[in-house]
Amino acid sequence: MKKMKRGLLAGASVLSLCFLLAPVIALAAEEEAAQAPSMYATFWALVPPIVAIVLALITKEVYSSLFVGILVGGLFYSGFSFEGTFNHIFNDGFIAVLSDSYNVGILIFLVVLGAMVSLMNRAGGSAAFGHFAKEKIKTRAGAQLATIALGVLIFIDDYFNCLTVGSVMRPVTDEHKVSRAKLAYLIDATAAPVCIIAPISSWAAAVSGFVEGEDGFSIFIRAIPYNYYALLTIVMMITIVLLNIDFGSMCTHEKNALNGDLFTSGKTASDNEAESKSSKGKVIDLVIPIIMLIICCVIGMIYTGGFFQGEGFVSAFSNSDASVGLALGSIFAMLLTIIIYLIRRVLSFSECMECLPSGFKAMVPAILILTFAWTLKAMTDSLGAAVFVADAMAKSAGGLMFFLPAIIFIVGCFLAFSTGTSWGTFGILIPIVVAVFANSNPQLMIISISACMAGAVCGDHCSPISDTTIMASAGAQCNHVNHVSTQLPYALLVAAVSFVTYIVAGFVQNPWVPLPVGIVLLLICLFVIKGRSREKDLA
């Protein structure tokens, strides 16, 4: 109760500060041109997401925190006009993001995947796989390593990765008493960090498209050895699992999980996990739908890229529309899953149909958070946050040349953390880097582009308003704020080591020296943390 009161007091304090500043900002707005927001392309453009993130971490309540951030953005944009604020929030915000075709495709994919998870649970496939894995995987470390391995294998798309790995591995990690917060971290850390170093992925296609005037795909391949945040995140995951190292609030979650509380939030199981299961279910009732989902989604993506019109596979993947491809693929996979279950008589037709609203219901929290996060991004975009960061980067590009990769990494982290989007960060920073280095130092251009990608993924990984972070929470069926708060110390450690590694890379400009330096530095940090944790336990 005291924690709740402190959280409410802190939230009220932030809100009070915003409204106390309102008259000052409104006065400044009257002195500026009436046509554009007075805070356009200034630091004020980053205030709405910062308010939302701070409130979410303090109050542990994500919906109201995001809405307050949206409200602050609307107030800033309209110059504190009541009518203008709500017109902007609803017309340019909620309605605009929910009518965007790309966003609608992602929501369809999310709902269909929820329905497929419900089908697999009802058919008993998830439970059968859990029993099978229990016989094959004997330890908690084995369950976590299996989660990492599956996450690395599903490198096509981060959304697909989060929800698929979560639905497959939840029964296994639950059986070995791995906390849902730890599962969410492993899912999140094998989503974007793996996709950003996978040549055949929706992320590779996005990055290649932002490198204008150059061979984008070739540059992406050459940038992989310099993507230190992604590579070090994989090293981090494997090390903490093998050496049983946990720190920060993750320690509490893992200790509680060993005592039977997987959630550390009073929750026991989601509705779709608690539903009745068929006694006829076998492992194939989970494996076959997952394989079909992977195949159908790949076909859907290359279809949108023109593969069946004569484009090559790599070219089709580069030109694909992930939103449409994943939506089409998941729908076909769901239909095939229903047909197989009916043929095998695992489920009746009416039971299959009951799974559709059940799956939708399970995904409602993720859909709500995504909608709020997209609307907050729309508010931030309307205030010119991208223009502000781009101008700041362009002005600083001339000096500190060899430190620039490290600086770009930090800027990318901050921008992606504030806006919750990696791809938007690519679109802002990569063209600036290409313009600065293309004709002067091509090798430093490769390192800096990789720093853009690494920083964007790092910020996306840390941000509570990132769609990938939201998907990881949904995939693990974990409280979203719990996931963010437990993951943050892990991501920040890898980010700090990556920053130092990019400083080394800026001077050495060779892929084979900085990475070993970063790995050694990360391992030293983890051993120090493990030693201090042992001292605390003994004390």
C-alpha positions as CSV (number, residue, x, y, z in Angstrom):
1,M,0.0,0.0,0.0
2,K,2.8,2.4,0.9
3,K,4.5,1.6,-2.5
4,M,1.3,2.4,-4.3
5,K,0.9,5.7,-2.4
6,R,4.5,6.6,-3.2
7,G,3.9,5.7,-6.9
8,L,0.8,7.8,-7.0
9,L,2.5,10.7,-5.3
10,A,5.4,10.5,-7.8
11,G,3.0,10.4,-10.7
12,A,1.1,13.3,-9.4
13,S,4.3,15.2,-9.0
14,V,5.3,14.7,-12.6
15,L,1.8,15.8,-13.8
16,S,1.9,18.8,-11.5
17,L,5.3,19.8,-13.0
18,C,3.9,19.5,-16.5
19,F,0.9,21.7,-15.7
20,L,3.0,24.2,-13.7
21,L,5.2,24.6,-16.8
22,A,2.1,24.9,-19.1
23,P,1.5,28.7,-18.6
24,V,5.2,29.4,-19.3
25,I,5.3,27.3,-22.4
26,A,1.9,28.8,-23.6
27,L,3.3,32.3,-23.2
28,A,6.2,31.3,-25.4
29,A,3.9,29.8,-27.9
30,E,2.0,33.1,-28.3
31,E,5.3,34.8,-29.2
32,E,6.1,32.3,-32.0
33,A,4.4,31.8,-35.3
34,A,0.8,30.6,-34.9
35,Q,1.0,28.0,-37.7
36,A,3.7,25.6,-36.2
37,P,4.0,24.3,-32.6
38,S,6.4,26.5,-30.6
39,M,8.3,23.4,-29.4
40,Y,8.7,22.0,-32.9
41,A,12.2,20.5,-33.5
42,T,13.3,21.4,-29.9
43,F,14.1,19.3,-26.9
44,W,10.5,19.7,-25.8
45,A,9.6,17.3,-28.6
46,L,11.1,14.5,-26.6
47,V,9.3,15.4,-23.3
48,P,6.1,13.4,-24.0
49,P,7.7,10.0,-24.3
50,I,10.1,10.8,-21.4
51,V,7.0,11.6,-19.2
52,A,5.3,8.4,-20.3
53,I,8.4,6.3,-19.6
54,V,9.2,7.8,-16.2
55,L,5.5,7.5,-15.1
56,A,5.4,3.8,-16.2
57,L,8.5,3.0,-14.3
58,I,7.4,4.9,-11.2
59,T,3.7,3.9,-11.0
60,K,4.0,0.4,-12.6
61,E,0.9,1.3,-14.6
62,V,1.5,1.4,-18.3
63,Y,-1.9,2.4,-19.8
64,S,-2.4,5.6,-17.9
65,S,1.3,6.5,-18.2
66,L,1.2,6.3,-22.0
67,F,-2.0,8.3,-22.1
68,V,-0.5,11.1,-20.0
69,G,2.5,11.2,-22.4
70,I,0.0,11.4,-25.3
71,L,-1.9,14.2,-23.5
72,V,1.3,16.2,-22.9
73,G,2.2,15.8,-26.6
74,G,-1.2,17.0,-27.7
75,L,-1.0,20.0,-25.3
76,F,2.4,20.9,-26.6
77,Y,1.3,20.7,-30.3
78,S,-1.9,22.7,-29.8
79,G,-0.4,25.4,-27.6
80,F,-2.6,24.2,-24.7
81,S,-5.8,24.7,-26.6
82,F,-8.5,22.3,-25.3
83,E,-10.2,21.7,-28.7
84,G,-6.9,21.6,-30.6
85,T,-5.4,19.1,-28.1
86,F,-8.2,16.5,-28.3
87,N,-8.6,17.0,-32.1
88,H,-4.8,16.3,-32.5
89,I,-4.9,13.3,-30.1
90,F,-7.8,11.5,-31.7
91,N,-7.7,12.6,-35.3
92,D,-3.9,12.7,-35.8
93,G,-3.3,10.1,-33.1
94,F,-5.6,7.2,-32.3
95,I,-7.6,7.3,-35.5
96,A,-4.6,7.9,-37.8
97,V,-2.5,5.0,-36.3
98,L,-5.4,2.6,-36.3
99,S,-6.2,3.4,-40.0
100,D,-2.6,3.0,-41.1
101,S,-2.4,-0.1,-43.2
102,Y,1.0,-1.3,-41.8
103,N,-0.3,-1.1,-38.2
104,V,-3.5,-2.9,-39.1
105,G,-1.5,-5.7,-40.7
106,I,0.5,-6.1,-37.4
107,L,-2.7,-6.1,-35.4
108,I,-4.2,-8.8,-37.6
109,F,-1.0,-10.9,-37.2
110,L,-1.1,-10.4,-33.5
111,V,-4.8,-11.5,-33.2
112,V,-4.3,-14.5,-35.5
113,L,-1.2,-15.6,-33.6
114,G,-3.2,-15.3,-30.4
115,A,-5.8,-17.5,-31.9
116,M,-3.2,-20.1,-33.0
117,V,-1.7,-20.2,-29.5
118,S,-5.2,-20.7,-28.1
119,L,-5.8,-23.6,-30.6
120,M,-2.5,-25.2,-29.7
121,N,-3.3,-25.0,-26.0
122,R,-6.8,-26.3,-26.4
123,A,-5.6,-29.2,-28.6
124,G,-3.1,-30.1,-25.9
125,G,-0.1,-29.6,-28.1
126,S,1.6,-27.1,-25.8
127,A,1.1,-29.4,-22.8
128,A,2.4,-32.5,-24.7
129,F,5.4,-30.5,-25.8
130,G,6.0,-29.5,-22.2
131,H,5.9,-33.1,-21.1
132,F,8.2,-34.1,-23.9
133,A,10.7,-31.3,-23.1
134,K,10.6,-32.3,-19.4
135,E,12.0,-35.6,-20.4
136,K,14.7,-34.2,-22.7
137,I,15.6,-30.9,-20.8
138,K,16.6,-31.7,-17.3
139,T,17.8,-28.4,-15.9
140,R,16.7,-24.7,-15.7
141,A,19.8,-23.8,-17.6
142,G,18.8,-26.2,-20.4
143,A,15.3,-24.7,-20.6
144,Q,16.8,-21.2,-20.9
145,L,19.4,-22.3,-23.5
146,A,16.7,-24.0,-25.5
147,T,14.7,-20.7,-25.5
148,I,17.8,-18.8,-26.7
149,A,18.5,-21.4,-29.5
150,L,14.9,-21.2,-30.7
151,G,15.0,-17.4,-30.7
152,V,18.2,-17.4,-32.7
153,L,16.7,-19.9,-35.2
154,I,13.5,-17.7,-35.8
155,F,15.4,-14.7,-37.2
156,I,12.9,-13.7,-39.9
157,D,11.0,-11.0,-38.0
158,D,11.1,-9.7,-34.4
159,Y,7.3,-9.8,-33.9
160,F,7.1,-13.3,-35.2
161,N,10.0,-14.3,-33.0
162,C,8.5,-12.9,-29.8
163,L,5.1,-14.5,-30.0
164,T,6.3,-17.9,-31.5
165,V,9.1,-18.4,-29.0
166,G,6.9,-17.4,-26.2
167,S,4.1,-19.8,-27.1
168,V,6.5,-22.8,-27.6
169,M,8.8,-22.3,-24.6
170,R,6.4,-21.2,-21.9
171,P,5.4,-24.7,-20.9
172,V,9.1,-25.7,-20.7
173,T,10.3,-22.7,-18.7
174,D,7.3,-23.0,-16.4
175,E,8.1,-26.6,-15.7
176,H,11.7,-25.7,-14.7
177,K,10.5,-22.7,-12.6
178,V,12.0,-20.0,-14.8
179,S,10.3,-16.7,-14.0
180,R,8.1,-15.1,-16.7
181,A,10.3,-11.9,-16.4
182,K,13.4,-14.0,-17.3
183,L,11.6,-15.7,-20.2
184,A,10.5,-12.2,-21.5
185,Y,14.1,-11.0,-21.4
186,L,15.4,-14.1,-23.3
187,I,12.6,-13.6,-25.9
188,D,13.3,-9.9,-26.3
189,A,17.1,-10.4,-26.4
190,T,16.7,-12.9,-29.3
191,A,14.2,-10.8,-31.2
192,A,15.6,-7.5,-32.5
193,P,19.3,-8.2,-31.6
194,V,19.2,-11.4,-33.7
195,C,17.1,-9.9,-36.6
196,I,19.5,-7.0,-36.9
197,I,22.4,-9.4,-37.7
198,A,20.4,-11.8,-39.9
199,P,20.9,-11.0,-43.7
200,I,17.5,-12.6,-44.5
201,S,15.1,-10.7,-42.2
202,S,12.6,-7.9,-42.4
203,W,15.1,-5.7,-40.5
204,A,17.8,-6.3,-43.2
205,A,15.3,-5.2,-45.8
206,A,14.5,-2.0,-43.8
207,V,18.1,-1.0,-43.2
208,S,19.1,-1.7,-46.9
209,G,16.3,0.7,-48.0
210,F,17.6,3.6,-45.9
211,V,21.1,3.5,-47.4
212,E,20.5,5.7,-50.4
213,G,23.1,5.9,-53.2
214,E,24.9,2.8,-52.0
215,D,24.5,-1.0,-52.2
216,G,22.4,-1.3,-49.0
217,F,22.4,-5.0,-48.7
218,S,26.2,-5.3,-49.2
219,I,26.7,-2.6,-46.5
220,F,24.4,-4.4,-44.1
221,I,26.5,-7.6,-44.5
222,R,29.8,-5.7,-43.9
223,A,28.3,-4.0,-40.9
224,I,27.4,-7.2,-39.0
225,P,30.8,-7.7,-37.3
226,Y,30.6,-4.2,-36.0
227,N,27.1,-4.6,-34.5
228,Y,28.5,-4.9,-31.0
229,Y,25.2,-4.5,-29.0
230,A,23.6,-7.4,-30.9
231,L,26.6,-9.7,-30.6
232,L,27.4,-8.8,-27.0
233,T,23.7,-9.4,-26.1
234,I,24.0,-13.0,-27.3
235,V,27.2,-13.4,-25.3
236,M,25.5,-11.9,-22.3
237,M,22.5,-14.3,-22.4
238,I,24.6,-17.4,-22.8
239,T,27.0,-16.4,-20.0
240,I,24.3,-15.5,-17.4
241,V,22.5,-18.8,-18.1
242,L,25.6,-21.0,-17.9
243,L,27.0,-19.2,-14.8
244,N,23.6,-18.6,-13.2
245,I,24.2,-14.8,-12.8
246,D,21.2,-12.6,-12.1
247,F,21.2,-9.0,-10.8
248,G,18.8,-6.2,-10.3
249,S,15.2,-6.9,-9.8
250,M,15.5,-10.0,-11.9
251,C,17.1,-11.7,-8.8
252,T,13.8,-11.3,-6.9
253,H,11.7,-12.7,-9.8
254,E,14.0,-15.7,-10.2
255,K,14.0,-16.4,-6.4
256,N,10.2,-16.2,-6.3
257,A,10.0,-18.5,-9.3
258,L,12.0,-21.1,-7.5
259,N,9.4,-20.9,-4.7
260,G,6.6,-21.4,-7.2
261,D,5.7,-17.7,-8.0
262,L,6.5,-17.3,-11.7
263,F,5.0,-13.8,-12.0
264,T,6.0,-11.9,-8.8
265,S,2.8,-9.9,-9.2
266,G,0.1,-12.0,-7.6
267,K,-0.9,-13.5,-11.0
268,T,-1.2,-17.2,-11.5
269,A,-2.0,-17.9,-15.2
270,S,-3.7,-16.2,-18.1
271,D,-7.1,-17.1,-19.2
272,N,-6.0,-18.9,-22.3
273,E,-3.4,-20.9,-20.4
274,A,-6.0,-22.0,-17.8
275,E,-8.6,-23.2,-20.4
276,S,-9.5,-26.9,-20.8
277,K,-7.2,-29.0,-22.9
278,S,-7.8,-32.0,-25.2
279,S,-6.5,-35.3,-23.9
280,K,-5.7,-36.4,-27.5
281,G,-3.0,-33.8,-28.0
282,K,0.5,-34.8,-29.0
283,V,3.8,-33.0,-29.7
284,I,3.0,-32.8,-33.4
285,D,0.0,-30.7,-32.5
286,L,2.4,-27.9,-31.6
287,V,5.3,-28.7,-33.9
288,I,3.3,-28.9,-37.2
289,P,1.4,-25.6,-36.7
290,I,4.7,-23.8,-35.8
291,I,6.5,-25.2,-38.9
292,M,3.5,-24.2,-41.0
293,L,3.5,-20.8,-39.5
294,I,7.2,-20.3,-40.3
295,I,6.8,-21.5,-43.9
296,C,3.6,-19.6,-44.6
297,C,5.0,-16.3,-43.2
298,V,8.2,-16.7,-45.3
299,I,6.1,-17.3,-48.4
300,G,3.8,-14.4,-47.5
301,M,6.8,-12.0,-47.1
302,I,8.5,-13.0,-50.4
303,Y,5.1,-12.9,-52.1
304,T,4.8,-9.2,-51.2
305,G,8.3,-8.7,-52.4
306,G,7.5,-10.0,-55.9
307,F,9.1,-13.4,-55.7
308,F,6.3,-15.0,-57.8
309,Q,6.6,-12.3,-60.3
310,G,10.2,-13.1,-61.1
311,E,12.3,-11.4,-58.3
312,G,15.1,-13.4,-56.7
313,F,14.7,-14.7,-53.1
314,V,17.0,-12.2,-51.5
315,S,15.6,-9.3,-53.6
316,A,12.0,-10.3,-52.8
317,F,12.9,-10.4,-49.1
318,S,14.5,-7.0,-49.3
319,N,11.4,-5.5,-51.0
320,S,8.9,-7.3,-48.8
321,D,6.1,-5.8,-46.8
322,A,6.5,-7.5,-43.4
323,S,3.0,-6.3,-42.2
324,V,1.1,-7.8,-45.1
325,G,3.3,-10.9,-45.4
326,L,3.0,-11.8,-41.8
327,A,-0.8,-11.2,-41.8
328,L,-1.3,-13.4,-44.9
329,G,1.0,-16.1,-43.7
330,S,-0.5,-16.3,-40.2
331,I,-4.0,-16.5,-41.6
332,F,-3.2,-19.4,-44.0
333,A,-1.3,-21.1,-41.2
334,M,-4.3,-20.8,-38.8
335,L,-6.7,-22.2,-41.5
336,L,-4.3,-25.2,-42.1
337,T,-4.0,-25.8,-38.3
338,I,-7.8,-25.9,-38.0
339,I,-8.1,-28.4,-40.9
340,I,-5.4,-30.6,-39.4
341,Y,-7.0,-30.6,-36.0
342,L,-10.4,-31.5,-37.5
343,I,-8.9,-34.3,-39.6
344,R,-7.1,-35.7,-36.5
345,R,-10.3,-35.2,-34.4
346,V,-8.3,-33.5,-31.7
347,L,-10.8,-30.6,-31.6
348,S,-14.3,-30.2,-32.9
349,F,-15.2,-27.4,-35.3
350,S,-17.1,-25.5,-32.5
351,E,-14.1,-25.9,-30.2
352,C,-11.8,-24.4,-32.9
353,M,-14.2,-21.5,-33.3
354,E,-14.2,-20.9,-29.6
355,C,-10.5,-20.4,-29.7
356,L,-10.7,-17.4,-32.0
357,P,-12.3,-15.0,-29.5
358,S,-10.2,-16.6,-26.7
359,G,-7.0,-15.8,-28.6
360,F,-8.2,-12.3,-29.3
361,K,-8.9,-11.8,-25.6
362,A,-5.4,-12.9,-24.7
363,M,-3.9,-10.3,-27.0
364,V,-6.0,-7.4,-25.9
365,P,-3.4,-6.0,-23.4
366,A,-0.7,-6.1,-26.1
367,I,-3.1,-4.4,-28.6
368,L,-4.0,-1.7,-26.2
369,I,-0.3,-0.9,-25.3
370,L,0.7,-1.0,-29.0
371,T,-2.1,1.4,-29.9
372,F,-1.1,3.8,-27.1
373,A,2.6,3.5,-28.1
374,W,1.9,4.2,-31.8
375,T,-0.2,7.2,-30.8
376,L,2.5,8.5,-28.5
377,K,5.0,8.2,-31.4
378,A,2.6,10.2,-33.6
379,M,2.6,12.9,-31.0
380,T,6.4,12.9,-30.9
381,D,6.6,13.0,-34.7
382,S,4.2,15.9,-35.0
383,L,6.5,17.9,-32.6
384,G,9.5,17.3,-34.8
385,A,11.6,15.0,-32.6
386,A,13.3,13.5,-35.6
387,V,14.2,16.9,-37.1
388,F,15.7,18.0,-33.7
389,V,17.9,14.9,-33.5
390,A,18.9,15.0,-37.1
391,D,20.0,18.7,-36.8
392,A,22.0,17.9,-33.7
393,M,23.7,15.0,-35.4
394,A,24.5,17.0,-38.6
395,K,26.0,19.8,-36.5
396,S,28.3,17.5,-34.5
397,A,29.4,15.4,-37.4
398,G,32.4,17.5,-38.3
399,G,34.3,17.2,-35.0
400,L,35.4,14.2,-32.9
401,M,35.5,12.1,-36.1
402,F,36.9,8.9,-34.5
403,F,34.6,9.2,-31.5
404,L,31.6,9.6,-33.8
405,P,30.6,5.8,-33.9
406,A,30.3,5.9,-30.1
407,I,28.4,9.2,-30.2
408,I,26.1,7.9,-32.9
409,F,25.4,4.8,-30.8
410,I,24.4,6.9,-27.8
411,V,22.2,9.2,-29.9
412,G,20.6,6.1,-31.5
413,C,19.9,4.6,-28.1
414,F,18.3,7.8,-26.8
415,L,16.2,8.4,-29.9
416,A,14.9,4.8,-30.0
417,F,14.3,4.7,-26.3
418,S,12.3,8.0,-26.5
419,T,10.3,7.1,-29.6
420,G,10.0,3.3,-29.2
421,T,11.0,2.7,-32.8
422,S,14.2,1.2,-34.3
423,W,13.2,1.6,-37.9
424,G,12.4,5.3,-37.4
425,T,15.8,5.7,-35.8
426,F,17.5,4.0,-38.8
427,G,15.6,6.4,-41.2
428,I,16.8,9.5,-39.3
429,L,20.5,8.6,-38.6
430,I,21.7,6.4,-41.5
431,P,21.2,9.0,-44.3
432,I,23.2,11.5,-42.2
433,V,26.0,9.0,-41.7
434,V,26.1,8.1,-45.4
435,A,26.2,11.8,-46.3
436,V,29.1,12.5,-43.9
437,F,31.3,9.5,-44.6
438,A,30.5,8.2,-48.1
439,N,33.2,10.2,-49.9
440,S,35.7,10.6,-47.1
441,N,36.0,7.4,-45.1
442,P,34.0,4.4,-46.3
443,Q,35.2,2.1,-43.5
444,L,34.2,4.6,-40.8
445,M,30.8,4.9,-42.6
446,I,30.3,1.1,-42.2
447,I,31.2,1.3,-38.5
448,S,28.9,4.3,-38.0
449,I,26.0,2.7,-39.8
450,S,26.4,-0.4,-37.6
451,A,26.5,2.0,-34.6
452,C,23.1,3.4,-35.8
453,M,21.7,-0.1,-36.0
454,A,23.1,-1.1,-32.6
455,G,22.0,2.0,-30.9
456,A,18.5,1.8,-32.3
457,V,18.2,-1.9,-31.2
458,C,19.5,-1.0,-27.7
459,G,17.1,1.9,-27.3
460,D,14.2,-0.3,-28.6
461,H,15.3,-3.1,-26.2
462,C,15.2,-0.8,-23.2
463,S,12.0,1.3,-24.1
464,P,8.7,0.5,-22.4
465,I,6.9,1.9,-25.4
466,S,8.7,-0.2,-28.0
467,D,6.5,-2.5,-30.0
468,T,9.1,-5.3,-29.7
469,T,9.3,-4.9,-25.9
470,I,5.5,-5.1,-25.8
471,M,5.4,-8.2,-28.0
472,A,8.0,-9.9,-25.8
473,S,5.8,-9.2,-22.7
474,A,2.8,-10.7,-24.6
475,G,4.8,-13.7,-25.8
476,A,5.9,-14.5,-22.2
477,Q,2.5,-13.6,-20.8
478,C,4.5,-11.4,-18.4
479,N,3.5,-8.1,-16.8
480,H,4.8,-5.4,-19.1
481,V,6.3,-3.1,-16.5
482,N,7.9,-6.1,-14.7
483,H,9.6,-7.1,-18.0
484,V,10.9,-3.6,-18.6
485,S,12.2,-3.1,-15.1
486,T,14.0,-6.5,-14.9
487,Q,15.4,-6.2,-18.4
488,L,16.8,-2.6,-18.1
489,P,19.9,-3.4,-16.0
490,Y,20.9,-6.2,-18.3
491,A,20.5,-4.0,-21.4
492,L,22.3,-1.1,-19.9
493,L,25.3,-3.2,-19.0
494,V,25.6,-4.4,-22.6
495,A,25.1,-0.8,-23.8
496,A,27.9,0.5,-21.6
497,V,30.3,-2.2,-22.9
498,S,29.2,-1.5,-26.5
499,F,29.9,2.2,-26.1
500,V,33.5,1.5,-25.0
501,T,33.8,-1.0,-27.9
502,Y,32.7,1.6,-30.4
503,I,35.4,4.0,-29.1
504,V,38.0,1.3,-29.8
505,A,36.4,0.6,-33.2
506,G,36.5,4.3,-34.2
507,F,40.3,4.3,-33.8
508,V,41.2,0.8,-34.9
509,Q,38.7,0.5,-37.8
510,N,39.1,-3.2,-37.9
511,P,36.3,-5.7,-37.0
512,W,38.5,-8.3,-35.3
513,V,40.1,-6.2,-32.5
514,P,37.2,-4.3,-30.9
515,L,34.8,-7.4,-30.5
516,P,37.2,-9.5,-28.4
517,V,37.9,-6.4,-26.3
518,G,34.1,-6.0,-25.8
519,I,33.6,-9.7,-24.9
520,V,36.4,-9.7,-22.4
521,L,35.1,-6.4,-20.8
522,L,31.6,-7.8,-20.6
523,L,32.8,-11.1,-19.0
524,I,34.9,-9.1,-16.4
525,C,31.8,-7.1,-15.5
526,L,29.7,-10.2,-15.1
527,F,32.3,-12.0,-12.9
528,V,32.5,-8.9,-10.7
529,I,28.7,-8.8,-10.4
530,K,28.6,-12.6,-9.6
531,G,31.3,-12.1,-6.9
532,R,29.4,-9.2,-5.2
533,S,26.2,-11.2,-5.3
534,R,27.9,-14.1,-3.6
535,E,29.3,-11.7,-0.9
536,K,25.8,-10.4,-0.3
537,D,24.4,-13.9,0.1
538,L,27.1,-14.8,2.6
539,A,26.6,-11.6,4.5
